[in-house]
Amino acid sequence: MKRLAFAAMLAVAFSLTSLTSAAIAQVIGRYNVEGQSPSGSTYAGTATIEKTGDTYRVVWTIDGTRFVGTGIGSDEGIAISYRSGSNTGIALLGKEPWGYGLVWTYMGGTDLGTERWTRR
């Protein structure tokens, strides 16, 4: 878990200096999401990543709840600030052999949730 978070942070930091349009296009798309909350409960849903200028718009739908975020990075990894209702949080999306892995927490959180994103 910590390895994924660290790898995602490094990937974002390095990829910000070497963005290419081909690399950026790879992360854009629709995904199936399987996750586990910090409390251990599991969930499923969908997510979409769109390019919006120099940033990304990331939208998740999990059990009928919509989360909307803004991210920066490349196809190797994206740092995302997100909101749902009055809840805000941060997430790191990192490239994996099977798709993308994501770690997240709410503002003020002390534990991480995880997600596995695979293309739809």
N, C-alpha and C positions, 0 to 999 in steps of 0.2 A: 504494500500500500504506500508506504513512505517512498519506496523506490520509484513508483509511478509518478508521484507528486514531484519528486526531485527531478526526474527525467523530463517531465512536462515543462517545468520551469526552465531547465537548461535549454530545451529545444526552442521554447519561445524566445529566450534571450538571444540565442545564436541565429535563429531564423529571421528575426526582425532586421538584421543587418544584411540579409541576402535574399530578399523576396523576389520571386519571379512570377509572371502571370501564369505559367504552367503549373507551378507548385500551388499557387493560390486556388486555382480551379479544382484541384483534387479534393479539398476539404468541403467545398460547397456541395450541398445535396440534402437528401432526406435519409433519416436513420431510424432504425428500431432501437429502443433503449430498454435495457434491463438493469435494475439498480438495487442497491441496498442502502437504507438510511443509516445514520449513525446509531440508531437504537437497534438495528439488526433486522427490521422489517424489509421485505422485498417488494418491488413494484415494477411495472412495465409501462411503456408508452412510446411516443415518437418524438423526434426532434428534427429541426430544419436549420441549416446554416446558409445564409445569403451574404454576398459581398455588398457592403454599403460604403463606397469610397475607400478610405484607408482602414476601415473597421469591418466587423462582421455583425450581422443581426442573428442571434441564436434564439430559437423559440422551441420550448419543450411543451408537450402535453402529457401529463402524468395523472392517471386516474381522474380525468376531467378538469384538472387544475392546469392553468397555463402559466408558464414561466418565460419571461422575455429578458434577454440579455444583450449586452454589447461586448464584443471581444476584439482583441488585437493579437496578431501573430501570423502564422502561415499554416501550410498543410501539416507541418511537423508538430505543431501545438498552438493552442489558443488560450489566453487568459481571458476569462469572462466575468463581468460583473452582472448580476441578474436580480430581478424583482418578480415577486408574485404577491399581489395585494399589498400588505404593509411589511412583508418579509423581504429582506435584501440579503444577498450572499455573493460569494465568489467561487469560481470553479476553474479548474485547469484541465484542458482537454489535450491528451497526448497520443501520438500515432502509435499503434500496435500492429503486429502482423495480421490480426483478424479484423482490424478497423480502428476504432479509437477508444481509449479508456479515459474516464473522467473522474476526478475527485472534487468534492464540493463541501461547503459548509455555509451555514447562515451567519449573518453578522453577529459577532459575539460568541460564535460556536467554539467548542473545545474538541469536538470529534469530527471525523470525516465520513461522508457518505461516498459511495463509489457507483460508477455506471459503466456499462459496456455498450458501445455504440457500433452497430453493424449497418451497412448500406441497405436501403429498401429497394 
